[in-house]
Structures are given as structure tokens and as C-alpha cells.
Amino acid sequence: MKTIPTLFLLFILFSSVIKAKTLDFKTHTNVLNNANTLLLSIVLKEDIKDIKLSLDSLHLNFFKNPFKNNSYYSLLPLSYYSKFKKHTIILSYLDKKKRIFTSKRILIKEGLYKQEVIKVSKTKVSLNKTASKRAKKEYKEAYKIYKTNTKELLWQKDFILPLQSKITSSFGTKRVYNNKLKSYHSGVDFKAKENTPIRASNSGKVVISQNRFYAGNSIVIDHGHGIYTGYYHLNTLNKKTGDSIKRGEILGLSGSTGRVTGPHLHFSAKVQGLTVDPLQLIQVLNLLNK
């Protein structure tokens, strides 16, 4: 009596695996660091619908890849605070009204991020009520923007660096302000003298153009599909919120506004609201048309 149900379950599992293989579900790698971004791609059949991707509590959709026929992609951003172990990515979809599940395993390793000690004014570390209120307000405003997922893809060419210069502080570096661990470096710092032109990494729409407590004069670009890049500590802002931007267009001039010790460009990126390594993200995004 136990044999029949067991065989039936094995048949269902085997059938699901066969159907899943027809989807041609691929990842660009199976080993990543925390705060990296994983590219997943599929070749879609006409009878497959409602594709969903899940990792722990993160649930994502797939977008059409404009560079390849019948190809769809999804970007899976990994948190800086991810657990360093093997994780299971679950993909599900409807095939002839039946929900099919398949999965892939990835290994998340700890990035070899450095530690940096920074001396700044006490007013920039222990905030007074006015500064604290301002910083919290700006964070909430930005968070709401980063969780917005523009359905249209706003770029058609490879991403570029906003500045060709030496990197003075890498992504992920633990930031120790006045001997107190406060955060990790959420972007990449490029060496830049005062008033160096800063260019857009790719086309999109300006969603933030304002002076902010921590980041100083800031511009954030929405590239569509939940992808954002940020350009901070600028002296001047050449673009305003709502402006359409082309790749390589000058956004403003570098400076030392906000919480900094000197002039430079802080370049950052977010995917689906999560902060990720912007340089690794650019490499992954540029795989879409390869």
C-alpha cells in the first residue's frame, strides 16, 4: 500500500524536473560575495506564465531582456548581512495551468572587505535633534523611491564608470567613525579634485537632486527595473528631479558637501531597494547584451 503513493510522488517530482529543464533557467555564477548581485536568465516558452523567483523572504519577477529574443532576466541582490552558506533559489511558474517548481543552489561567501577609521566632527556622528530629524526624513524619502520598480527599462547600452580615476575607498569597507563602528561603506569613492565633471553611468531619470545631510549634494538615477545609481558629495547639481538623462551626460561637479573629509565622488547602487557593490553590478548588467 505504501509503494503506490511513493511511486506517484516520484513521478510528480520527475515530471516537474523535466518540465523545469525546458525553461532553460541559468545563473551567471553559483558563488558570490555578500552584497553582490546575481543575474538569472530564462528562455521563455509561449505556454509558460507567471514566473516567480524567491530567496528567503525576497520575491522577485522577471523582466524582458531587450537585447535577446525570448529571453527574460532577473537580478537577485544579496544583502551585505547575508548568511555565509549555501542558499536555495526557488523558481516557480505556470505551465499549462500547473504550478511547477525548480531550484538552484548558490554559495554566498563573506567578501574580503576592509576596515577604515575616519575622524569627523562630533556633530556629524552624534546628531542633535534637528540634524537627526532631517537625516531620518531624507532616509524615508529615499527608501520609498528605491522600493519603486519602474517597469520600463530606461537604458540600451552598457554601463560606464562615472569617473576615470583612482578608487580611494572600496565598497563594503567597515566605517569606524571616531573609534565607533557605525556602518559599512555603501559605495565606491573615486579620487576627484574640486569641480571635476561627473557623468551618468547610464541613461535613466533623475529621482533625487538635492542637498542631503550625509551625502551632501546628491543625484540619484532610476534606470528602470528596480536599478538605481547614486552620485554624492557634489559641489553643483546640473540636473533636477524629473530630468531624463543620457549615458555619459554630466550630472554635476565633484565636491566635499555632506559628511566627508575632503573632495571625492561617492558612487553607489541599489537593486530592488538593497544596497549592492556598484562595480560588480555594472559587470553583471553588461552581461545582458553579451
C-alpha positions in Angstrom: 0.0 0.0 0.0 2.9 2.4 0.6 4.6 1.7 -2.7 1.9 3.3 -4.9 1.9 6.7 -3.2 5.7 6.7 -3.2 5.9 6.0 -6.9 3.3 8.6 -7.5 5.2 11.2 -5.7 8.4 10.3 -7.5 6.5 10.6 -10.8 5.3 14.1 -10.0 8.8 15.1 -8.9 10.4 13.6 -12.1 7.8 15.3 -14.3 8.4 18.7 -12.6 12.2 18.4 -13.2 11.7 17.5 -16.9 9.4 20.5 -17.4 11.7 22.8 -15.4 14.6 21.9 -17.7 12.6 23.1 -20.7 12.7 26.6 -19.1 16.5 26.8 -19.5 17.0 28.5 -16.1 20.6 29.8 -15.8 22.6 31.9 -13.3 25.8 33.8 -14.3 27.6 32.2 -11.4 26.9 29.9 -8.4 29.3 31.6 -5.9 29.0 35.2 -4.8 30.1 37.6 -2.0 27.6 39.3 0.3 26.2 42.5 -1.3 26.8 41.1 -4.8 24.1 40.8 -7.5 23.2 37.6 -9.2 21.9 37.6 -12.8 19.3 34.9 -13.6 18.1 34.3 -17.2 15.5 32.1 -18.9 14.3 31.4 -22.4 10.5 31.6 -22.2 8.1 29.2 -23.9 4.7 30.6 -25.0 2.8 28.4 -22.6 4.8 29.4 -19.5 3.4 32.2 -17.4 3.6 33.9 -14.0 7.3 33.3 -13.3 8.4 33.9 -9.7 11.8 33.9 -8.1 12.4 33.6 -4.3 15.3 33.6 -2.0 14.4 33.5 1.7 11.9 36.5 2.1 12.9 38.1 -1.2 10.4 37.6 -4.0 11.2 38.9 -7.5 9.8 39.0 -11.0 11.4 38.5 -14.4 11.8 41.3 -17.0 12.1 41.0 -20.8 15.7 41.2 -21.9 15.7 43.8 -24.7 18.9 42.5 -26.2 17.9 38.9 -26.8 14.8 37.3 -28.3 12.5 35.3 -26.0 14.9 35.9 -23.1 14.0 37.2 -19.7 16.1 38.1 -16.7 16.0 38.9 -13.1 18.5 40.5 -10.7 18.9 39.0 -7.3 20.6 41.4 -4.9 22.3 39.9 -1.9 22.3 41.7 1.4 25.5 42.9 3.0 24.3 41.0 6.0 23.6 37.7 4.2 24.4 34.4 6.0 27.6 32.9 4.6 26.4 29.5 3.5 24.7 27.7 0.6 21.2 29.1 -0.2 18.4 27.7 -2.4 16.9 29.9 -5.1 13.4 28.7 -5.9 11.8 29.4 -9.3 8.2 28.7 -10.0 5.9 29.2 -13.0 2.6 28.2 -14.6 2.9 25.6 -17.4 -0.5 24.7 -18.8 -2.2 25.9 -15.6 0.1 23.8 -13.4 2.5 25.4 -10.9 6.0 24.0 -11.5 8.9 24.4 -9.1 12.6 24.1 -9.7 15.6 25.3 -7.8 19.3 26.2 -7.9 21.9 26.3 -5.1 24.3 29.2 -4.7 27.1 29.8 -2.2 27.3 33.2 -0.5 30.8 33.9 0.8 32.0 36.8 3.0 33.6 39.5 0.9 37.1 40.4 1.9 36.0 43.9 2.9 38.5 46.2 4.8 38.1 48.4 7.8 38.5 52.2 7.7 38.9 54.6 10.6 37.6 58.1 10.0 37.8 61.2 12.1 35.0 63.7 11.6 33.2 66.4 13.6 31.3 65.1 16.6 28.2 66.9 15.2 28.3 64.5 12.2 28.4 61.4 14.4 26.2 62.2 17.4 23.5 64.2 15.8 21.4 66.9 17.5 17.6 66.7 17.3 17.4 68.9 14.2 20.0 67.0 12.3 18.6 63.6 13.4 15.1 64.6 12.2 16.5 65.8 8.9 18.5 62.6 8.3 15.6 60.3 9.2 13.3 62.3 6.9 15.7 62.0 4.0 16.2 58.3 4.6 12.5 57.6 4.5 12.1 59.7 1.3 14.9 57.8 -0.4 13.8 54.4 0.8 10.3 55.0 -0.7 12.0 55.8 -4.1 14.3 52.8 -4.0 11.3 50.5 -3.5 9.7 51.8 -6.6 10.0 49.4 -9.5 9.8 51.2 -12.9 8.5 48.6 -15.4 10.2 50.3 -18.4 13.9 49.7 -19.0 15.4 53.1 -19.5 18.9 52.2 -20.9 20.0 50.4 -24.1 23.9 50.5 -23.8 26.5 49.1 -21.4 27.0 50.9 -18.1 30.1 53.0 -17.7 32.0 54.4 -14.7 31.1 57.9 -13.7 34.7 58.9 -13.4 38.0 57.5 -14.6 40.2 57.9 -11.5 41.8 56.0 -8.6 39.5 54.3 -6.1 40.3 55.7 -2.7 37.8 53.7 -0.7 36.2 50.4 -1.9 32.7 49.2 -1.4 31.9 47.3 1.8 34.6 48.8 4.0 33.6 48.9 7.6 33.3 52.5 8.6 34.6 53.4 12.1 33.8 57.0 13.0 35.8 58.4 15.9 36.6 54.8 17.1 32.9 53.7 16.9 31.7 51.2 14.3 28.8 52.9 12.6 28.2 51.2 9.3 29.9 49.9 6.1 30.9 51.8 3.1 27.8 51.7 0.9 29.5 52.7 -2.3 32.8 53.3 -4.1 34.9 56.5 -3.6 36.7 57.9 -6.6 39.5 60.4 -6.2 38.3 63.7 -7.6 39.5 67.3 -7.2 37.0 70.0 -6.6 34.7 70.6 -9.7 35.6 67.5 -11.6 32.8 66.6 -14.1 30.8 63.6 -13.0 29.0 61.6 -15.7 25.9 59.4 -15.6 26.7 55.7 -15.6 23.8 55.1 -17.9 20.5 56.6 -19.2 17.6 57.0 -16.9 15.5 59.5 -15.0 16.7 61.7 -12.1 14.6 60.8 -9.0 16.7 62.7 -6.4 18.5 66.0 -6.9 19.0 67.8 -3.6 21.4 68.5 -0.7 21.2 65.8 2.0 22.7 65.7 5.4 25.0 62.7 4.9 25.5 62.6 1.2 25.7 66.4 0.5 24.6 67.4 -3.0 23.2 64.2 -4.4 21.8 62.9 -7.7 20.1 59.5 -8.0 19.1 58.0 -11.3 16.4 55.4 -11.9 17.4 53.1 -14.7 14.3 51.1 -14.6 13.5 47.5 -13.4 14.5 48.5 -9.8 18.0 49.6 -10.7 19.4 52.9 -9.2 22.7 54.6 -9.2 23.7 57.5 -6.9 26.3 60.3 -7.2 27.2 62.0 -3.9 29.1 64.9 -2.3 28.8 67.1 -5.5 29.6 70.8 -5.5 27.0 71.6 -8.1 23.9 69.8 -9.4 23.4 70.2 -13.1 20.2 68.2 -13.2 16.9 68.4 -11.4 14.4 65.8 -10.3 12.4 64.5 -13.2 15.1 65.2 -15.9 15.8 62.4 -18.4 19.4 61.6 -18.5 21.6 60.0 -21.3 24.6 57.8 -20.6 27.8 59.9 -20.1 25.9 63.1 -19.6 27.4 65.5 -17.0 25.3 65.4 -13.8 27.4 68.0 -11.8 30.8 68.7 -10.4 32.6 66.9 -7.6 33.0 68.4 -4.2 33.1 67.8 -0.5 29.5 68.5 0.6 27.9 66.3 3.3 29.8 64.1 5.8 33.2 63.9 4.2 36.9 64.7 5.0 37.7 66.0 1.5 36.5 66.2 -2.1 35.7 63.0 -3.9 32.9 61.2 -5.7 30.9 58.6 -3.8 29.2 56.2 -6.3 26.5 53.8 -5.1 23.9 51.4 -6.5 20.7 49.8 -5.3 18.7 46.9 -6.8 15.2 46.2 -5.5 15.9 48.5 -2.6 19.0 46.7 -1.4 22.5 48.3 -1.4 24.9 46.4 -3.6 28.5 46.6 -4.9 28.1 49.1 -7.8 31.2 47.9 -9.7 30.1 44.2 -9.5 26.6 45.3 -10.5 27.9 47.1 -13.6 29.8 43.9 -14.7 26.6 41.9 -14.3 24.3 44.3 -16.1 26.7 44.4 -19.0 26.3 40.7 -19.4 22.7 41.2 -20.6 23.7 42.0 -24.2 26.5 39.6 -24.4 
